[in-house]
Amino acid sequence: MESVEGKTKPCTERPGSGRSALIQERDLVLLWFEKVSYLVEVIPGRKIGIHCGKPLAIDEWIGKEFGTKVVCEHGEGYLFKPTVEDLMMKASRESGIIYPKDAAFLMMKAGIGPGSKVLEIGTGSGSLTMALASAVRPNGCVWTFDRRLDLPQNAHKNVTRAGLGQHVVFCQRTSGEPIPEEGFDAVILDIPTPWEEVTVVKRALKGSGRLVSLNPTFNQIERMAEALRKEGFLLVESLELLEREILAREGKTRPVQRMVSHTEFLLFAVKPA
């Protein structure tokens, strides 16, 4: 069992992180246009290429208020403070990601909030890891495990860029290997065969701890549900969330023709004491 960082550090909030209304060096800024947006790290001396004119000098943003308008050659944009959704959807991807619609609901359903101790199995690109880390701060922590050594390196980069690295412990393990920690409030499994981990994560969870399994097919959630019941888990239930945008315009409001439909089935369960 080995941490990507080498050592486990306590999860503490970085003083002043994300609280300033003014753009500072190393901040992440969402450069937003009507149909395109860019997630930009404010590094002096750099320029950002855009779709509607010459590259913009990032230095000029430092000291300006979030929400400031930027005038370009062929359009105008705004400098917004990115949300967790922006961080998730614009993460560097080397695998599929969990969508915000699923992440937000599962965290509420699993009772994940400030101070929670969360176990994630299946780090992937770190999209969900960022959402979990944002939810548990300032005093909580996310332990995330992946069987691959290469993939979590990209996730580590995404999490660090988002300023959430102090709330995440990256580790590598193989399926069925014991978890080095116990007393988790919740566990999230985003792996193809989650039923192989039920016995292990049951030992790692607190009594009344919540389990969430994410899988794209009916066969997977059916087999996982039965495995959970055999291990004594209660409140086993599954659902799917669909997201459809509505074009709200005077006199012609209607749904968009495309939507975010099937992404994952969400399977929930609770461990009794």
Secondary structure, 3 states (H helix, E strand, C coil): CEECCCCCCCCCCCCCCCCCCECCCCCEEEEECCCCEEEEECCCCCEECCCCCCCEEHHHHCCCECCEEEEECCEEEEEECCCHHHHHHCCCCCCCCCCHHHHHHHHHHCCCCCCCEEEEECCCCCHHHHHHHHHHCCCCEEEEEECCCCHHHHHHHHHHHCCCHHHEEEEECCCCCCCCCCCEEEEEECCCCHHHHHHHHHHHEEEEEEEEEEECCHHHHHHHHHHHHHCCCEEEEEEECCECCEECCCCCCEECCCCECCCCEEEEEECCC
